[in-house]
Amino acid sequence: MTDTDTGKTGPLVIFTPSGKRGRVDPGTPVLTAARQLGVDLDSVCGGRGICSKCQVTPGVGEFAKHGVTVAPDALSPFNSVEERYDRIRGLKSGRRLGCQAQILKDVVIDVPPESQVHKQVVRKRAEARDIVLDPAIRLQYVEVEEPDMHHPSGDRERLLAALGEATGLAGIKFDHHLLPTLQPVLRQGKWAVTAALHLRPEPTVTALWPGFHEGGIHGLAVDLGSTTIAGHLVDLVTGEVIASSGLMNPQIRFGEDLMSRVSYGMMNPSGADEMTQAVRDGLNRLFDELATEAGIDKATILDSAFVMNPVMHHLFLGLDPYELGQAPFALATGAAQALRAAEIGLDLAPGTRAYVLPLIAGHVGADAAAVALSEQPHKSDDLALVVDVGTNAEIFLGDKSGVMACSSPTGPAFEGAQISSGQRAAPGAIERVEIDPVTKEPRFRVIGSDLWSDEDGFAEAIASTGLTGICGSGIIEAVAEMRMAGIVDASGLIGAADKCGTERSIPDGRTHAYVLWQGDEDSPRILVTNGDIRAIQMAKAALYAGARLLMDKRGVDTVDRVVLAGAFGAHISPKHAMVLGMIPDCPLDKVTSAGNAAGTGARIALLNIGARDEIEAVVHQIEKIETAVEPRFQEHFVNATAMPNAAEPFPHLASIVTLPDVDFNAGGEGGGRRRRRRGQGDS
Amino acid sequence: MTDTDTGKTGPLVIFTPSGKRGRVDPGTPVLTAARQLGVDLDSVCGGRGICSKCQVTPGVGEFAKHGVTVAPDALSPFNSVEERYDRIRGLKSGRRLGCQAQILKDVVIDVPPESQVHKQVVRKRAEARDIVLDPAIRLQYVEVEEPDMHHPSGDRERLLAALGEATGLAGIKFDHHLLPTLQPVLRQGKWAVTAALHLRPEPTVTALWPGFHEGGIHGLAVDLGSTTIAGHLVDLVTGEVIASSGLMNPQIRFGEDLMSRVSYGMMNPSGADEMTQAVRDGLNRLFDELATEAGIDKATILDSAFVMNPVMHHLFLGLDPYELGQAPFALATGAAQALRAAEIGLDLAPGTRAYVLPLIAGHVGADAAAVALSEQPHKSDDLALVVDVGTNAEIFLGDKSGVMACSSPTGPAFEGAQISSGQRAAPGAIERVEIDPVTKEPRFRVIGSDLWSDEDGFAEAIASTGLTGICGSGIIEAVAEMRMAGIVDASGLIGAADKCGTERSIPDGRTHAYVLWQGDEDSPRILVTNGDIRAIQMAKAALYAGARLLMDKRGVDTVDRVVLAGAFGAHISPKHAMVLGMIPDCPLDKVTSAGNAAGTGARIALLNIGARDEIEAVVHQIEKIETAVEPRFQEHFVNATAMPNAAEPFPHLASIVTLPDVDFNAGGEGGGRRRRRRGQGDS
């Protein structure tokens, strides 16, 4: 509890929940008292009783905790402004307008959350950082001096003077595109106007409305992935997401993966430009959808934040990603970009700004920076490994003493690509798998239903979606369960039916496959082939090798905790990930999911201007490791192709799971030698 | 002569013409010594022997004035860089490259004008301020660190670091439009690059060339008049005008004068937009012409400065001038505009900036601000009246203790409009007139010939142009000469032939006209009608009344000097102007012409960044007088319709010219009463 010495002898005012207190002159409006005492009480209209942002709830009676008794007449009675406001727009019972109610006697005043400028935005995960609402853009209502031919000055200049006085900000600038509408807007509002001020890099008027603007202002947080684009439309006054939508990245027609898009740019003279246009067109469609879904005027979208990997970054900004396709992976720019949305072809209001988070390195993008912003490894007390699992895995290792980052080329297997029955995570896809270690019979769950396949009603439950394939988390669980059930050995080889003890192992060319689902008239047979296992081994080995490389650099053999980020990361079971050896051994309860941390980071950057400074500073401090040229990366990769690993001990895993000591290579199956050379984990 | 204490005991170096001197360590390059001693020596390449901007001329022998003897080996001999430069590009005899020549012994070094950063640009008029070359834009050659995958950073970031180091400037920004070409440019230049830095409002890279850029950089100074647009293409390295051109303002098709254009905008929904487009199209044509005429690459035009009246200002910036058509004449903005040329539809390089000088008031424009910048009334020791004569006259009265300004609606008569035989100043127009006070016979000169009409060979001399009409300066001289010859009286009435003593006075409706030229088969008869005289009286009365109003406000009856600005002002004869009473009485040798001071002011703002600060400050300090609402303006106007004036004494004029005391109203000619009511000066 702070007690501010105001040098006054008038009534004592105590604000809750801040606990700030001090004496003010009798008759001081509550809003003025709040400002004198440094209390966070909002006001857009500057105390004119128009915006109602400064609503407060005065207490009455005995406040033992604060040592005051509040008389019923501690505040001045309702005045005409409050009466009019209550009559026309309605004031909640017990509420007062802080700009009108005057303090006459000692009083305790509660500032409800919605009246705080820097409101806290609720995040669902307990371990996540709080987001404090402090966006780059704010509204300010002002009354502008009328023109006087004896003291000629421009309407723009008088508006800026009024804004400077109301906000205390110096050197406010004015977007040129607003000039043509300025004179009509001022006259329509009878010299009252609401301005949107974008505060970075210098305070700038970016939108104007006549009179008091009721429609709010909005922002976009966009995670621009190689495969999908996810956008959130956010209310910049409440901080709430009011619409979310996604679409396939239209660049997919130029190449499924990033390197094939880089190649398309190299092979076609206007290839990079076509891809830039495609992604911008897609974004513009997405923004229209979001505005329609939320039922807002698109012209109120005034800020936006974007995250993406380096290749998408360059294509989005209109840069040829050619140099990113080859060492030394030179970025045209890696710094955060503060642009006008129109400069990068976005069909938003002309004053709308676009903030692009900084890149970390040639392979570690703004999406990774956003993960760092969301997960804060640089503020961690214990040593955290943060992995954003996608087509590339971005990996951070560190704590508050320092953070390292690298990227590892996992490929698309984790997203269901390169898997014989693989598909994206969508209704109809197998997402969870269990295999009985005795009977070696499987059961599974399908996206769209909560029932396991051996439960009553399963067939009916999936009738609408069908059973169409297996998604990334499904194949990971299937492979891990097969390993735990002794159907597959450490090297990744599936045993023949007689060796592994189940007729579900069937010959498949020179290797074997495990029949996860026999199929029926409505759905195909779903196998886990040895090729599928090989693809998962390659992907998880790349992920592990990247993490292990950072651990080498840090000089450690274990980490305190693991955070799995990425929409896919949210669905990975920690135990199965560890059976595969995707992540370093650690206590299972220390493996957590951060959900779509990149998207969250974009939302944080949209909502909190200080977070932009923070991440710009953090990316400079992060030590970047280029896996492609680290000799030990290959060695770690080779060891990590085994499940869980040919060289590293996994003591925590061993304490909860005993993996069958099987080896299906002894039988001299085809391809065994090849596998042994690459796997080396089956001895 | 300054002697800088460098704390060193090595050889003494004296730079001329600055006289700066000090001791340096033996072996110090001349460029380094110049920087240590604060000598203005240019260098774009930062001492790499590439740009040759730092050329100097060392002296040899006895320098009694400086008290040193310079040995032949005072500087190090030619090194390989200088030898190569001399072989390939040639070094003038006696010259050295300042970045290569090292100081070994006491030496006197002359910095030639072209090696100074802040060169002086020659102005022809002795009384004019000097223009010091210090443009908003500069070139800098740098070598950029190559990318290193172990220390990933963007090419842009490494370029900015190199520029920051080379220039000492902090926080250099980078135009987004350059990003797509940055990577190819750096690689084409083998990591050497020349950047154009625009210094306002913060240093920003606005153009890039691979390697060392040889093509120079250019700027445009544009005077955007209601009738004509004049553009100068300026070399920003030398400060010289390399091409000048003009065109009719294409807006003329929407209205000859400004108020008819304002009306066009009011009457037609997209009228203002059409006029904006017309003037921008015209400017783009002009810029193409200028670049072609000078033979330069238009992409090297990187800066521009614009001056114009308030209505043209608004139309140029895309603003509806509606409010300027009525009190209180509210400007949308009057502040100086620092824009990108592309923002206002100019087809220049994407990084090109446009600086628009500030307006002074609703009727006093950026062209007037440019006149103030050129003529500097705010720095005058004596009381100066500065008049920019055009369709409106902008008038300044003041000295270094303070300046007032107003605008007065003279109308287009001074430009030859509303005159029976009037035309613009062009070949074939009568520009000078003399009338013999005894014979009352005229002689005149025609634009395009130096001969008077009574000289031998005149007919041949004007054969090619013909004799087509009379321009503004011609009609002023004609009317003044008619007044001096007693053909017209103080009220402006032309006497009948018998009253004024010449058969050249012929009846013309209810009044008379004077036959200036009888005409022949090739040319029309040219009369000065009483209507012409009336038009000149109205125009000159408006001009005088504005000046007199400022004198009232200042509390003076006389001024120390008069400056006539404007292309037309350059051609007005001071004596004739004073006979008419256009300007207040003062010694004739104190009436000077400033030529196209508005255009000069635009060029000053283009060439000197400090001048932009200066004029932005000065326009705030100027006291603005709105003539339209000053009651005394009308009184001064009525008095000033007489020639020279019905109320004011003109003692200096009286001392050199005796005006005939004639009065042609007594004869009861038609219209006399009407004229008396308006003129009142004929008593």
Contacts between the chains, C-beta under 8 A, distances in Angstrom:
chain1	res1	chain2	res2	distance
A	146	B	328	7.9
A	147	B	323	8.0
A	147	B	328	4.7
A	147	B	329	7.7
A	147	B	330	3.6
A	147	B	331	7.9
A	148	B	328	6.2
A	149	B	327	6.0
A	149	B	328	4.0
A	149	B	329	5.5
A	149	B	361	7.8
A	149	B	362	6.4
A	149	B	626	4.7
A	149	B	628	7.8
A	149	B	629	6.7
A	150	B	624	7.7
A	150	B	626	6.3
A	150	B	629	7.9
A	151	B	624	7.6
A	152	B	329	7.1
A	152	B	331	6.9
A	152	B	334	6.8
A	152	B	360	7.6
A	152	B	361	3.7
A	152	B	362	5.3
A	152	B	624	5.2
A	152	B	626	7.5
A	153	B	331	7.4
A	153	B	334	6.0
A	154	B	330	7.8
A	154	B	331	4.2
A	154	B	332	6.1
A	154	B	333	3.8
A	154	B	334	4.0
A	154	B	335	6.1
A	154	B	359	7.5
A	155	B	330	5.8
A	155	B	331	6.8
A	155	B	332	5.5
A	155	B	333	7.0
A	156	B	332	6.2
A	156	B	333	3.9
A	156	B	335	6.8
A	157	B	333	6.6
A	157	B	334	6.4
A	157	B	335	5.6
A	174	B	333	7.9
A	176	B	337	7.6
A	176	B	339	6.0
A	176	B	343	5.4
A	176	B	344	7.9
A	179	B	317	6.3
A	179	B	318	7.2
A	179	B	319	5.7
A	179	B	332	5.6
A	179	B	333	6.2
A	180	B	318	5.4
A	180	B	319	5.5
A	180	B	320	7.0
A	180	B	332	7.9
A	182	B	332	5.5
A	182	B	333	7.7
A	183	B	319	7.5
A	183	B	320	7.2
A	183	B	322	7.4
A	183	B	323	5.5
A	183	B	330	7.0
A	183	B	332	5.2
A	317	B	179	6.4
A	318	B	179	7.3
A	318	B	180	5.4
A	319	B	179	5.7
A	319	B	180	5.4
A	319	B	183	7.5
A	320	B	180	7.0
A	320	B	183	7.2
A	322	B	183	7.4
A	323	B	147	8.0
A	323	B	183	5.5
A	327	B	149	5.9
A	328	B	146	7.9
A	328	B	147	4.7
A	328	B	148	6.2
A	328	B	149	4.0
A	329	B	147	7.7
A	329	B	149	5.5
A	329	B	152	7.1
A	330	B	147	3.6
A	330	B	154	7.8
A	330	B	155	5.8
A	330	B	183	7.0
A	331	B	147	7.8
A	331	B	152	6.9
A	331	B	153	7.5
A	331	B	154	4.2
A	331	B	155	6.8
A	332	B	154	6.0
A	332	B	155	5.5
A	332	B	156	6.2
A	332	B	179	5.6
A	332	B	180	7.8
A	332	B	182	5.5
A	332	B	183	5.2
A	333	B	154	3.8
A	333	B	155	7.0
A	333	B	156	3.9
A	333	B	157	6.5
A	333	B	174	7.9
A	333	B	179	6.2
A	333	B	182	7.7
A	334	B	152	6.8
A	334	B	153	6.0
A	334	B	154	3.9
A	334	B	157	6.4
A	335	B	154	6.1
A	335	B	156	6.8
A	335	B	157	5.6
A	337	B	176	7.6
A	339	B	176	5.9
A	343	B	176	5.4
A	344	B	176	7.9
A	359	B	154	7.5
A	360	B	152	7.5
A	361	B	149	7.8
A	361	B	152	3.7
A	362	B	149	6.4
A	362	B	152	5.3
A	624	B	150	7.7
A	624	B	151	7.5
A	624	B	152	5.2
A	626	B	149	4.6
A	626	B	150	6.2
A	626	B	152	7.5
A	628	B	149	7.7
A	629	B	149	6.7
A	629	B	150	7.9
